[in-house]
Amino acid sequence: MVFECQKSPYKKEFTSKVVSCSPCQIERLVQGKKEKVQAFEVLLEDTVFFPEGGGQPDDRGFLNGIPVLQVKRRGKDAIHFLQDSLDVGALATGVIDWERRWDHMQQHSGQHLITAIADASFGFKTTSWWLGESVSHIELDAVNVTDAQLKTIESQVNEKIREAVSVEVKVYEGDAIPDQVRSRGLPDDHVGPVRVVTILGVDSNMCCGTHVSNLSHLQFIKLLYTEKGKKNKTNLFFISGNRVLDYINRSLDRERQLTKILRNGPEDHVDLANKLQASVKLSQKTLQTLMKELAVNQAEKIKTEKPKFAIVHRKDGDADYASALISELASEDITLLITVGEDNNGQMTLIGQEDVVSSLGPKICSCLNGKGAGKGKRFQAKVTQLNPSARQEAETILRDYFQ
């Protein structure tokens, strides 16, 4: 079945009869985690909501004011998943999220154009693609794509956009599909006619997605970068249409912020950033040297006092400081508790005889609200309570043990 969304991709509203409605469960991302939620699956006589397919995500919007959570293809049908039920036999008015649809049309048609030009110019075949939330990518059957080749592809695709080349969609039954049509195959459960999307004079490709009617609607395509893909392939990342404008606006905003921070023009940002990075590395190296000297001085003080146990806390300390202190006191018969970091984010290390460490390590870790483990003469943990009261409790545990 060819849906209304495929026949009229620019249509934003429609009315159709409800064929069926039944309760179900679906998986949704809730705060970054997949959760099963209650929903209703609704089948309409026809739909302007695109069900996910061909690398293109599904449409969203409302049916009779009820949010459409997902739209999936099931054989020849498009199944709408709603938060609430609809009456079977009643008419349902749908309104799609046009901003989402328009974005998907621009990215999908942009992918077709890039795929065609990359193939025609360099023989790079497209093996798959992914329409991302902010950036999309095309998997090319090429070990490497050079910067010069990228520039050529980008120049040619944007030339076609400036030429305002028309995009046509035709529907074919079975064996009537022309031989020159590109295809990566149809889904196993596909039934019915086949749609062919043609960029006039450029490319013809079997596709179920929604597309612009003219390349001028893409506005511009920017090829961002490439990454090494799987099995000697290359992933080409791109943005098209409104995403290019959004990308430019974000870049300009960052440029203005950097100009304010660095107090110099954009042409000097890279040079200034390199100088700052070199300065930071030098400062870090100096800090490490000073921390080691502090650790040595602290160790000498402890050696002089010869206590049964010692507690050292440095808010500005780190793992290197702790290691240096432990190394300086390695030959001493002493139980040593070192804590470093902020009140709510730090580390603890307990060093001593095995029986002492195995007994006190978990207790001290618990009072500092940490997670860690011990082995032999050492217990280490990440802790989230290094405030004075928590550290005082840890000291009490040590004092009680050595009384």
Secondary structure, 3 states (H helix, E strand, C coil): CCCHHHHCCCCCEEEEEEEEEEEEEEEEEECCEEEEEEEEEEEECCCCCCCCECCECCCCEEECCEEEEEEEEECCEEEEEECCCCCCCCEEEEEECHHHHHHHHHHHHHHHHHHHHHHHHHCCCEEEEECCCCCEEEEECCCCCCHHHHHHHHHHHHHHHHCCCEEEEEEECHHHCCCCCECCCCCCCCCCCEEEEEECCCEEEECCCCCCCEHHHHCCEEEEEEEECCCCCEEEEEEECHHHHHHHHHHHHHHHHHHHHHCCCHHHHHHHHHHHHHHHHHHHHHHHHHHHHHHHHHHHHHHHHCCCEEEEEECCCCHHHHHHHHHHCCCCCCEEEEEEEECCEEEEEEECCHHHHHHHHHHHHHHCCEEEEEECCEEEEEECCCCHHHHHHHHHHHHHHHC
